[in-house]
Amino acid sequence: MSVKRKRIAFRKVMMIMSLVIVALLLGAGIYVGYIYYKADSAIQSMAAPETFKPNNSLAGIQKKESIKPMIFLIAGIDSREGGGGVMNTDVLMLVSFNPQTHSASLLSLPRDLLLKPKSLPSRKANYYYAYYYIKDKSEVIPNTKRFFGDLLDLPIDHMVVVNFDSIRQTVDVLGGLKVDVDMDMKYNDSADGTHINLNKGLQTLNGKEVLDFVRYRKSNQGTQESSDFARNDRQQQVIKQIIDKLGAFQGISQWGNVLDIIGKNVKSDIPESDLQQWIFNFPKIKPNDIRSLHLESRWKSPYVYVEKEELQHALDALREEVGVSTESSITLEAVGVRD
């Protein structure tokens, strides 16, 4: 082959390689743009309304001021098909998070805990979200957050409401969770579509099985019934594993399916710009030390009662996590405590 032909062939190879590189870069750019579009769509669905449009670039997000410690109220709503649209909260959890120390504390409130507020009727703890939802759907989150904050003298920064089925979907996206099932769990209810059939022992559970694991309370198939204490412990175990798996994501591209799920199933009063900050920086700020705060409870139909000193200690631990004074003036008279 002549030198001239070799040069022409070389140029053709280089041109083809250049076109391939350009195509790959364009494809990557389109994909990243698509992921950011999905992220922005999910964030707008979850977030509280804002009066300004935040900067959607990752660089702009990273330059914002550091994330401050905060306390969340998390409510889990069971809205599965067959559930009848009941708005009572199946899970109530207080979470304190300190991104500077990479630590968090979780306190599950028993759903049947007796609450005795002065301005409202005495009911189970899971009643009040439904009450405020019926009263004014558009203000249910701020009103419920204010109710629990005032009742417990706790500076709750934000409330997050999660459709319980999102746990099933998220766990499936994450490839399941390795869980030590603490007892045989069997329960069937064709009315609301509940069919729980889990055996005791360490095993990998899919999304549906994880949802059964955290929801299990009673049995009609001969297995032991579960206490609220054990149930709350399971919920915290699952949350810890999900946080660990999400924290292992190596970039925004892995968040695609998760963002779809949370965008459709999560509502909050968190500003859009803050959600952007947290999601895009989650691997950097996620808690490495997650502490479970337990409450010993006693069932006396139809309510659950807790130890007053234990509850006070747990609330103080939440305050301490975020640097708030533990000198509370609340006597907890509005909470059902053990004699």
N, C-alpha and C positions, 0 to 999 in steps of 0.2 A: 504494500500500500504506500502510495506517495505521501510525502510530508503534508502536502496540501489536503489530501483526503483525511489523513490522521487528524489534522487540525479541525476540519469540518465535523468529523465524528466526535471529537472531544467537545466541541461547542454544543453539539446536539445533546450529548450526555449531560453536560452542565446545565443546559436549558431545561431538560426534563427534570433533573434534580431540583433546580430552582423552582419549577412549577409545582413539584411535589411538596417542597418545603412551604411555599406560599399557600398551597391548598390546605396543608396541615395547620398552619398558623391561622388561616381563615376559619377552618373548622373548629379549632380550639377557641378562637375568639367568639364564634357563634355559640359554642357550647357554654362557655363561661357566662356570656351574656344571657343565655337561656336560664342558667342556674340563678343568676342574680335577679332575673325577672321573677322566677319562682319564689326566691327568697323575699323579694319586695312584696309580691302578692300575698304570701303567707303572713308576713309581718303586718301588712295593712289590715288583714282579716282579724288578727289577734289583738292589735293595739287599740289603745284609746285614741279618740280623735285629737288631732293637733292642728294648730292654727298656721303652721308653716310646713313646707315640704323639706324633709331632711336631705342631706347629701348622701346619695346612694353609693358613692364610690368607697371601696374598701380602704383606700388611703385616707379619705376624709374621716371615716369612722375611727381608724386607729389613732388619729391625732386628737380625738376628743379627750376631755379630762378623765382621770381614772374613775373607775366604777366604785361607788360608795357601798359600805355595808348596809344591809336592808333586811326587813322581815316581810315574809309573804304569808298570806292565807290562801291555801290551795283547797279547792272543793272539787270532788269527783262526782259527776252526774251520770247516773245509769240511764241511758236513752236507747238501749237496744230495742230492736223490733220485738213487740210483744210486751214491752215494759209498761205500756199504758200512758206514757208521757209524764210520769210522776217526776216532779222537780226536787224532791227531797234529796239531800246530798248523801251519797253512799260513803264518801270519805271526806273528812275534815282534818286538815293538817296545817300546823304552823311551822314555818321554816325560817330560820335565821341564817344569813349567808354573809360571810366576810371575805371578799375577793383578795384583800391584802394578805390575810393569813391562810387563804385557800382552805377555809374550814366552813362547816355548816352543821346546824343542829336541827333535828326533826322531832316534832311533838305531835302525835296523833291524838285528836280528841275523840273519845267514843261517840259514835253517832247517836246513841241512846242516852247520853249524859243529860241529866236534868239541869235546865237553865231557868232561872227565875228573875228575869229583868223586871224593873219597876214599871215600865211603860207598855209592856206587852205581856200576853198570857204566858204562863209557865209551860214549857214544852221541851221535847227532846232537842238536842243541839242541831240535828239535821233538818229541823222544821223551818228555821228562820230564813234560809235562802229562798225556799219555796214561798214563804210569806211575802218577802220583798219582791219576788218575781211577779206574783199575782198583783201586788199593789202597784208596781211600776216597773215593767220589764226593762225600760231604758236606763233605770237607775239602780237595778238590782245589785250590781257589783259594788259601787261606792257605798250604798246603804248597808249591805251585809258586812263589808269591811269595817265600816264605822261602828256597827253594832258590836261585833266581836272585839274591836279595839277598845271601845269604851267599857264593855263588860269585864274585860281582863286587864284593863289599864296597860295595854300593850301598843307601842307605836307601829302599827301595821302599815307598811309603805304601799304594798300592792296586793291585789287579789287576782288569782288565776283560777278560771273554771275550766275543767277538763272533762270532755266526754269520755266516759270509761272505756268505750270501744277503741279509743285511740291507743290505749295500752296494748291491746291485742295486735293492732296494725303495726305499731312501732316495734314490738318484740319480734314480729315476723320479719320485718325489714332488717333487724339486727341479727337475724339468724338464730333466735331463741335465747333462753337464759338457763344457766345451770343452777338449779334450785334444790335445796334439801327440804323436801316435803316432810313436815313434822308429824303428820298422821295420815291414815287412810281417810280419804274424803269422797263421800258419795252422796249425791243429792239430785233429785229430779223434780222439775216443775214445768210441765208442758204449757202452762198458762203464760209464762214469761220467757220460755225457751231456755231455761237453765238445765243443763245436764252435766253434772260434775262427777268425774270418775278418775280420781288420782290415788295412787298407791304411795305409801310412806317410803322415803329414801331419796338419795341424791340422784338427780336425773336432769336431762335437758328438756325443758318445756317449750312448746310453741306458744304463740300469742293467745290462743283460746284457752290453753291450759294454765298459763300465767294468770289470766283474768279469773279463771275459776279458783286458783290458788289464793289470790288476794281477797276474793269475795266470800269464800266459804265461811258459813256461820253455823248452820244447822243441818241435820241429816234426817232423811226419811228412808234410808237404805241400810240402817243398822250400824253405821259408823259413829264414832264419838263426835259430839258437837264441839264447836270452837268458841273460846272466849273472845271478847273484844280485845283483850290484851294481846293474845296470840295473833289475832287478825291484823291488828295495827302493826305488830312486829313484822308480819309478812309483807305488808305494804311498804314498809321502810326498806326491807331487804331488796325488794324488786326495784324501788327507786334508786338505790345505791348502784345496783348492777347496770341499770339503764344509763345513769350518769357516767359510769366508768366506760361503757361502750361508746357513748356519744363523744366522750373526751378523747377517744383514740382516733377519731376521724382526722385524716391528714389533709384537710382542705375543704373548701366550700362545696366542691363537686360531690362529695360523699353525702351531703345533706339533702340532695335532691328529693328522694322519696320521703324522708323524714319531714321536710318542709311542707310537702303536700299534705301529709297527715295532720301535722299540728295546725296548719292553716285552716283546715276544715273542722277541727275538733277542739280548739282552744280559744277562749276569750279572756281578756284581761283589761285592767285599767292602766297598763304600762304604756307610756308614750312611744310612738313609732321609732323615734331616733334612739331611745334606750334599748328597744328590742334589737335593732340593727347592731348596736354596739355589742350586746351580749351574745347574739348568735354568731356573728362573724369572729368573735374573740373567745368563743366558748372553750376551745382546747387550752387557752392560756389562763383562763380565770376559773375553770371548774374546780370545785372543792376536792382536795385529796384526802381530807380528814372529815368524815361524816359521822356525827355522833347521834345516837338514838336516845331520846329522852322518854322514859317509860312512866306510866301511871298505873298503879295498882287500882283496880276497880272492883266494885261489888254490884251484882245484879239484884235488884229488888223490884219486881214487876210493878210498873212497866218501864222503870228507869234504871240507869247506871249511875252509881255514886263513886266518887274518887276521894282519896286522902287529901285533905286540905293542904297539909305541909308539903306533900309531894308535888301538888299542882303549883304551889307558890315557888318551890325550888326550881321546877321546870321552866316556869315563866321567867324567873330571874336568870336562868341559864341562857334563854333566848335573848334577853336584854343585854346580858354581858357579852354575848357573841358579837353584837353590833356596837358595843361601846356606849350603851344607854344605862343610866342610873338604875340600880336594882332596888332603890328605896320607893316601893309602891305604896300608895295610900289606900288601895283597894283591899277590902276585907274578904273578898270572894264570897260574900253572902248570896250573890245571885247564882252561884254554882252549887249543884247538889253534891254535898260532901258526906263522907261516911261518919256515922255516930261514934 
